[in-house]
Amino acid sequence: MSALTTIGLPVALGIIMFGLGLSLTLGDFARVLKQPKAVIVALLCQLVLLPAICFGLVLAFQLPPVLAVGMMMLAASPGGTTANLYSHLFRGDVALNISLTAVNSVISVVTLPLITNFAIIYFDPFDSQLGMQWSKVLEVFAIVLVPVAIGMVVRRLWPAFAKAMDKPVRIASIIILVVVIAGAVASNWTLLVANFARLSVITIVFCLISLSVGYLVPRLLKVGKRQAIAASFEIGIHNATLAIVIAQTVLGSVELSLPAAVYGVLMFFIAFGFGFLIRERRGASDDEIAVAVADDDAEAAAHP
């Protein structure tokens, strides 16, 4: 394996997850209790509905077993920090995004190995490997939660430093995300080109469905528009870097990471275009403006 895989990918993800931790407090977890409906709807979409939809897509597109498992791993990955950026850009409820990312990152330590194991057992891409063993589940735990916990501790002990570093680390996280995906694409160019045609369509369809489900299901269940925009990006923008790192470093398969690599390239453009369709217009009603102001005040209080 290349240095990018063995050193670069885990370090890059660690920086991204550390940056996420710098933006989190225990209050972000507690805030979930204040708007349980939006959180429960979003989490059910993310953890139950999307993997089921992805499973159907994989069967419909008749992907080879290893790529099928890669798609399921992508579907099981939580929302990334990019979701917060898009939600802010298109006037979603960023405080809800932060809460969802916090809760989803913790839950994914359990659900991601479970869904990946199900896919490995069902599609059987590795003849001799039954699934993600406990030692590898612990690796996922370390990859996902340890950097987040360190970031939260830094914010707790040195809030001024965390506040000063929040924006630079966010920007660095986006740059690192782009560099990592570009590096993964470049180092596996031949393999990617050979599979791009069959992966580009399913990843585009999956991304569009994810964004649409994240927006429409909450709206149908009478969740506010700004909360639905937040849910759309949280559900629709998966942490492709996490899926790539687990595929290549934990499970040791470059081919398994190809769906996440293709998705990571295409997702930026799809989510950006989708954001213009659902964004909160400035001509909102008085009630919507009042709710938006209250949400922004709550966010400011939670993140002084």
WONOR-V498853 format. One line per field, one symbol per residue. phi: phi as a letter, one per 20 degrees, with the letter a starting at -180 (. if undefined). A space follows every 10 residues. Layout:
# WONOR-V498853
phi=???
This chain:
# WONOR-V498853
phi=.ffgffdfff fffgffffff ffedcfffff fgfecfffff ffffffedff gfffffffff elfggfffff fffffefffd fffffffffd meefffgfff ffffffffge fffffffgff ffelfdgede refgffffff gffeegffff fffgffecff ffffegfgff ffffffgfff fffffffcgf ffgfdfgfef fffffffffg ffffeffgff emegffffff fgffeedeff fffffffeee emcfffefgf ffgffeggff ffffgffdgf ffefffffff ffffffffff ffcf
